[in-house]
């Protein structure tokens, strides 16, 4: 495997691939957490909006 013009040994290649795999897994985990957090914020915003509309309707009917 060539990397920056140097020929890596099998051991170096294995280490590099292992580190890359760990980095990709941690990146995927971070993306999942970010997506989950964004979804939770959207849900919170929708619930707040619904609560505000219901409060206005309840006050208007009273």
N, C-alpha and C positions, 0 to 999 in steps of 0.2 A: 504494500500500500504506500503510495507516495503522499507525502505531506510537506508542503513548502519546499519541494525539491529534494527532500531527504528520503531515503529508503528506510522505512521502519521495519524493525524485526517483528517476528510473529508475536513476541511477548509485548512489545510496545504497542503494536496494533490492537491486541486484545485489551490492554489497559485503556487505550484511547477510546475504543468502542464501548467499554464498560462505563467509563466516565461520561461519554456522550449519552449512553442509554439512561444513566441516572439523571443527567441534566434534563433530558427530554421528559422523563417521568415527572420530575419536580415541576417542570414547566407546565405539563398537562394538568397536574394537581392544582397549580396556581390558577390556571385558566378555569378549571371547574369551580374553584372557590369563588373566583371573581364573578362567574356566571350565576352561581347560586345567590351571591350577595346582591347582584343587580336584580334578580328575579324577586328576592325578598323585599327590596326597596320599592319595586313597582307594585307589589301586592300591598305593601303598607300605604303607598300613595293612593291606590284605588280604594282601600278600606277607609282612609281618612276622607276622601271625596264623598263616598257613599254616606258616611256618618254625618258629614256637613249637610248634604242634601236632605237626609232624613230629619235632621234637627230643624232645618228651614221649613220643611213641610209640616212637621209637628207643631212648630211655633205658629205657622200660618193657619193651621186648622184650629188651634186653640183659641 
